[in-house]
Amino acid sequence: MPRWCAVVFVGAALLALGGCGNNVDLKVEPGALAFGTDRSEVFFTLLNDGVFAAEWTLEEVVRESQEAEWQPADVAWFAADSAGGRLRRDESARVSLTANRALVGAGTYSNTGVRITSGKFVQVLPVSIIVEASLRVLPARIALTPGSTGARFTVFNVGNQQLSWSLMYLGSSTVPGDAVALPSDIVATPAAGDISAGDLAQVEIAWTTERADFNLLVDSAGGQAVVRIVFGEPLPGLEVTPEVLTLYYDPSGEGEQPASKLTIENTGTVARSWTISAADLMNPAAAPAIAAAPNQGATLPGETQEVTVRVTDPELILSGSGNYELQMRSGEEGFLAVPLVLEIVSLPDIAVSDPPNPESGRPEVTFMDVLDFGREQVVGEFWVANIGPVGSDLFFKVVSDDDTSAAPLITSITPRQGDTNQRPGTDFFRDNTSNTLIDGTPVYVTVDRSVMTEDVEYRKVTVEAWNQDYTQRLDSVEPYELSVRVERPPLTVEGATNRSRPPFLNRFVFLLRDTTSRVIPTRTPEDLARLSFDVAEDGVYIDWNEATKSITGPESLRTNMVLMLDYTGSMYYAGTTDPANPLAPGEAIAQVKTAALRFIDDLPPGTRLAIMYHSDRQQQDRFIFPFSTDKTALKNALAAFHLSPALHGTSTVWDAVEEAVLRVALEDPGDVLAFDDADVRAVVFLTDGRDNSSLSDASSVSTLAQDLRVRLYPVSYAPSSPVETTDMIVAAGETGGHHYGGGNVRALNALLGNQRSLTLDPAESTSADQVAFLVSNTGTANLSWSAAQAETKPWIVSLTPEAGIVPPGGSTRVTVTVNPALAGAPPLNSVRGALNVDSNDGAATVEVLMTLTEDNSALRGLTAALMDEPGTILGELRNQVVLAYVSPRQAPGTYTIRVKYEQPNGESVTGFFEKDGVFTSGDVRAGQLSLTTAGIVEDLDAADLASAVRAEAYLRADYVPRGVSQFRFRFLPSFPVDAPAAARAAFAATAVLDADLAPGGLLASGSQTSSWRLVRERDQIYTLLTEQENCLPYASFGNLLRIRITGIKGYVDACEAAGVEPRILLGMRAENQIYVRPAGPGRPSESIYFLYPTGPLSPSRPLEIGGYSDTASPARTMLDLFSTYLDPEAPNAWDMDEDGLPDFQDPAIDDDGLPGPLTFPAQLDLTLAPATVSLINGRLDTFSWTAELVPEAPVAALLEGRFTLDFSGAATSVAPGESTSFTVDVDRTGLPSGLYEATLLIQTDVFQTEQVRVVFRIS
């Protein structure tokens, strides 16, 4: 028999022998259910603690009195969500009862219940409810000073219909039947009336004679209420909290009931004694089963005492409100009543655990003592669970000892309150023996290490139990304390998100900070030499003997950035309430604008900036100026921008930042190759931290920014008012950015404008041969400065003054005088000189540009470009690091960057950055080449006009496969379609293209590449060679060649004269046939190839050299690189259009109709006259040629010697774009009639032999 059948059989036998009904052990908790005054739903739990499954049923029951028997009956005002079921062993069920108070009148109902039956097991759960009348009176008890002659109370209609009421007198009685008309000396205004649903009436009563305590009755069809007027002083000098105390008790619980706490504080100047007792309002003569300890005491001035209050006998107590109160007396006249609300509850037991283990089949609570953030973690997680009795509910709050700190380490706890009452639970098993699952709630804690002053700091987080409404802490439940440990990392890595390009090329751009959060410098070779990097992929560190890495500074980074300004109403009025230095409305925005203008001044050349703003939720357009590198245009647009006060609206900062993130990402074309897009995408946004209208939140915007590789740099600025920074710190950290705090205008200027005191500002000049600027001091101490030429220029004849001292807030005017006669004869009629300005707090540079007339005889213009030290943000971004390498694993995974920095004192610190990487596969045989340019160069220091205006580009290897020891390239300059004819002619007449090994590039002199040689061939062909054993390292990258086109001044002038932007298109070819090495005996294939601009994957995208930078890539899209695998050994692999002309020689590699045959026409007919043959070189190579005419059989003998080839005037060598011709004739004398044929063979030293059919007819 199969084993599983045996198990089923035995189990069935046991059931048959043991039975189910006689062995039921069902537990029902709690033992009674109370809806109280306001609850609409209550629960009870059934647990099968027996051996076998149990069937159970539920029925509604009633009784005449507490002494009577329960009888089955339908109870209209409540309903259960289940009438029965089946519970397996150790299984529990939660049953819900819901109440409908509309079905019963006001009053207390306690003789109803539900009966649970399972076999011989029977248990009745009493169900009670208090239905409050639509009439409410507050206060129900009025304590007055003896001798008082008036009081006031409020009558409320809490029902849904109009309420008619009247006031009557009870005297000392509290029984409504004893009520009579008001005595003549008591006047009530009003004494009766009608109150609309949801409305109220204020009642004032006055009496003329001194009275003792008395009661009034407010009578209505919607209920009755007694107002007690008592005479006695409220407690003088004592403050008692809370005003209403809730007591919790468990009717089925054993031992002492849970206690609630009443706090007594002496706010006076003398000691106060007091007593406290519990009173039963329904039966004042009886002492309720409620105890207060201590029940008397004396409290000294400034002292606080706690009184614990608890139920002593649950069977003698009614749950709900209005039944009991604590009466506290102090002295002869001091009296205070504290109402008591009693609730039935099973108390929870708080547990704080690690998150449920997803790998475990039985996740259980693992108690946490320490939440350790280590060195890098920003957000920590713990879970709150209730391990108390089944059926107990836990409502909790989380507090920390950082909650009141001005500079908190713990900046956020989310959520601050919650519950763990989902049933059945799904998160933890109750214990290691139970199969019951319980609920858990995750709590997230965020820290900000920038406030740390010690290497390791600790804080405390406490989880407390509260009542369901979160209005009172359950002192009877022990809080859970959790220690938070945060370690300050010795080195921090910001922004190291990788970009990947086939085949597994990786590049990272990031910034490093030391233990004090200062940026580690990386701008010089000496700075970079202090850094060392290791990279691990899935925990395995890369051996740099097997892979290539590159470490560079920030000099060539491309950045797309948005500067987002806050123009909301809160920013408009920021600082206006400062009692010491109040700002005028709008002054804070003006200060922000001034700092932003300086920020624009200091942008690096490779930064494209857009200026945006947010001012209201209904804002249609947030742009002040779109993306541009034109600083003047950006500054002019910002300076001119103005918003009327009425348009400064609500704060939508996260909606605005979300739009800015999308705008930055869209600046890179969607199909651009990785590494050809912006290296850094960033949003710098100023905000006062208030956001009251955004549809998006910080978390969703941060996620979007991470997905789009956009860093967030929040700048918080709110003069004289606190800023909420939690979301900003988290979002900045998650996206690789950084949070900056600028609480006042000086701090803001240091962040955006100038972090040093020395600043340079423009000044008006008073003479044509002079240019002036201001040396300004934005600091708080005197500024000593001096200025001098960086390199002596004779045409700068004076600098006045050359040094000085500027007080805080002051400035000194400096004048530069020039003499154009001393400038010589500059080829571009312009000269440039530089001044260095040094000081005790900052340095600056002034670039003086003097423009002369065309004959260099007179001054035409004089300007000064001012460059001082940037603000903190741009200053830090100028110290980024670029790390590039090829993944040797060639598989997706997690990467870890380990950075070691040797500090100036010789000590080293280490930091780590780890993240899931994006690794893009591709053909490892396919090398990648790209062309880059900064545009057409105007070199004012050039010696001659030909080199003064030139086009300059670089050929860069993005990825080099194995075994490369040679290259062969050709470069193909051409023109855009709008280039005028005059410009084309000028280019043809004077332009010269040449290439040399790129200075500092991959093939420049070095340990591995010192033997590379450049061989210039005709037709713009360049061959690069080295010894085979000196091949380039695998996956190396860097510049190969610098390409210069000189002599283009005429071309540029002709384009500008025609109103056309001067541009030159540069294509190329790479000879791939030299890398074809098929497999041989005992040797695998070693064939490789290169992709390049205007090559197989990007035939129509040349480099554009104009007034801007450009990159031409080896493929059009990432998908092309990822999915295209060429076979370098296939037939026609390097004849893309299969027209018989190799790509290296083909001007149109994707068009088989071009360039066409060398000869024209395709057939010669000599019947009537000699024919002319033209050789047209539409190809890329110059060729030499010969021609031979071969008669065809069977008439070859007859035609021997009869053909004549006349080469008079024909060129023997034809360059690209040129042509030549010759004539062919035949002697027909004596030939019989018929058709004669021959073949003209055109042979070249470059191309294949071409054949032309020759025919003639004799009739």
Secondary structure by P-SEA (a helix, b strand, c coil): ccaaaaaaaaaaaaaaacccccccccccccccccccccccccbbbbbccccbbbbbbbbbbccccccbbbbbccccccccccccccccccbbbbbbbbbcccccccccccccbbbbbcccbbbbbbbbbbbbccccccccbbbbccccccbbbbbbcccccccccbbbbbccccccccccccccccccccccccccccbbbbbbbbbccccccbbbbbccccbbbbbbbbbccccccccccccbbbbbbbcccccccbbbbbbbbccccbbbbbccccccccccccccccccccccccccccbbbbbbbbbccccccccccccbbbbbbccccbbbbbbbbbbbbcbbbbbbbcccccccccccbbbbccccccccccbbbbbbbbcccccbbbbbcccccccccccccccccccccccccccccccccccccccbbbbbbbbbbbbbcccccccbbbbbbbbbbbccccccccccbbbbbbbbbbbbbcccccccbbbbcccbbbbbbbbbbccccbbbbcccaaaaaabbbbbbccccccccccbbbbbbcccbbbbbbbbccccccccccccccccccccccaaaaaaaaaaaaaaaaaccccbbbbbbbbccccccccccccccccaaaaaaaaaacccccccbbbbaaaaaaaaaaaaaaacccccccccccccbbbbbbbcccccccccccaaaaaaaaaaabbbbbbbbbbcccccccaaaaaaaaaacbbbbbbccaaaaaaaccccccbbbbbbbbccccbbbbbbcccccccccbbbbbccccccccccccccccccccbbbbbbbbbbccccccccccbbbbbbbbbcccccbbbbbbbbbccccccccbbbbbbbccccaaaaaaabbbbbbbbcccccbbbbbbbbbbbccccbbbbbbbbcbbbbbbccccbbbbbbbccccccccccccccccbbbbbbbcccccccccccccbbbbbbbcccccaaaaaaaacbbbbbbccccccccccccccccbbbbbbccbbbbbbcccccccccccccccbbbbbccaaaaaaaaaaacccbbbbbbbcccccccccccccccccccccccccccccccccccccccbbbbbccccccccccccccccccccccccccccccccccccccccccccccccccccccccbbbbbbbbccccccccbbbbbbbcccccccccccbbbbcccccccccccccccbbbbbbcccccbbbbbbbbbbbbccccbbbbbbbcccc
